[in-house]
Amino acid sequence: MMRNKLYFYRNRAEFEQYYSDNDGNISGFEILDSKGVLDDVQDTIIDITDLILYVRQEPLHRYSVRLSLNKLDTSNKLIINYQYVEEALNIFPLIFDEALPLYDKEKEIKILEKNIRHKIYYYNDYQFSEIENECNKNKIILTNFANLPSVKDYENEMIIDITSSLQSMKGAEHIIYLLEQLFSTMSDKTKIIVDVDKLDDVKKYLKLTFSEYLDISKLLTNVSKSKLPSEEPNKLRRIIDLGEEELSDLLSSIDEKLIGHSKFKKCLKSDLKKFLTLNKLNKRKIFSLFLLGKPGLGKTEIGRILSKTINSESKIIKINFGNYSSQDALNSLIGSPAGYIGCDGGELSKKISKNPVGVIICDEFEKADSEIKNFFLELLEDGKFTDSMGREYDLDGYIIVFTSNIKDEKEFNSKMSPEFKSRINLICEFTPLDDNDKLKYINYQIQEFKENINTNSIKHKKIPDEIYIEYKDTDDLRELRDRVYNKMMEYIE
């Protein structure tokens, strides 16, 4: 006799997902109670969880139940709650030979995350009256965290605004825990909203609670669309602020604009994704790259691409450490201590304050003074620093690109401490492009130049489809770019 396979679901979330995947085609075993029904039970998924509980209470019926199970054909699929699997196998060893999960491990994790992580909706101040009107019109309770005890037994639709709770979180970890408890027991009819100005705090303090951050108009369709702080020109933008689609665009931009260096790009994508996860878990604050190789190979270019893709409106934060080899270099970087003659903010402090982009390019870093290197050692560890005036700068979610003319990893090890090396996410040696990649680089620069002169309505002669630029005599991409510019200027009127 051929025995059946038994399939198990681990929790209610998996059952609901399976129920949905199969358009509700799941029945309990009670449909088999009467004669004649067995012949009609085909192509049906049957949950036998209650059956195991029934046999446990009525062991004398075990034989009749087994006969019924034997009459089911192979078109039926039998499922059960995971906690009763062993009992089912022991009670009916001649019916079932093994138990298998309904979903593979990857799908299980996705279902679980979907079940335990929620959506949060953000709004602007000007929308709040619209939200109140919509809630009143649709008989939806609008409340805050403090008033929850008064409505805890309410079973209909409810919207909870956690803005005021977030304002109390700093230094009050118990509030974070209370909110996490709330979300873990929240019904599908309860929705969470927050002022858009507090969205960064949600991502910081409740990073494992929410999987989606949506405009309030997605929840209340008659409310006008809000405006994200990231849409404001002076709002800081970091890699951790990008949504999935924006992150995908960033990686595509790196592929398109950084010619060659395929091994580096592959490592960068992988390490960036790891960093985003570690940052959510509060294990890594800053994503750091250290790029080796002679000048003109595109090391600085990767910093420009990252910076402009994350925030196209911002200037690039770039510091040349060839100018930071003197003993008072740290004062130049973060400012002289208060009381010194000429006390002022340093270059790093000023540029971070003025530029709303979470990318810093540190060129020729091997030339930096030892005190500077120690400063970055601490910065990469802590994710923040205090300038000479006592102002704290939080670089959580920033990318720092260190470039150097160090030729290989052996030289890197001789000039950088093991402690510094251990704090770098990705160390990569840039090598010269081959001829095919140099041609791709030239064609990319030509095409970009054409697009720029058309966008800016600059008068020009007809530009040929094919333009030759000598490339075999140099590996320096700056030199190749200058040759393209010089050639293209011949067509400007």
Secondary structure, 3 states (H helix, E strand, C coil): CCCEEEEEECCHHHHHHHHHHCCCCEEEHHHHCCCCCHHHCCCCEEECHHHHHHHHHCHHHHHHHHHHHHCCCCCCEEEEEHHHHHHHHHHCCCCEEEEEECCCHHHHHHHHHHHHCEEEEEECHHHHHHHHHHHHHCCCEEEEHHHHHHHCCCCCCEEEECHHHHHCCCCCHHHHHHHHHHHHCCCCCEEEEEEHHHHHHHHHHCCCCEEEEEEHHHCCCCCCCCCCHHHCCCCCECHHHCCHHHHHHHHHHHHHHCCCCHHHHHHHHHHHHHHHHHHHCCCCCCEEEEEECCCCCCHHHHHHHHHHHHCCCCCCEEEEHHHCCCCCHHHHHHCCCCCCCCCCCCHHHHHHHHCCECEEEEECHHHCCHHHHHHHHHHHHHCEEECCCCCEEECCCCEEEEECCCCCHHHHHHHCCHHHHHCCCEEEECCCCCHHHHHHHHHHHHHHHHHHHHHCCCCECCCCCCCCCCCCCCCCHHHHHHHHHHHHHHHEC
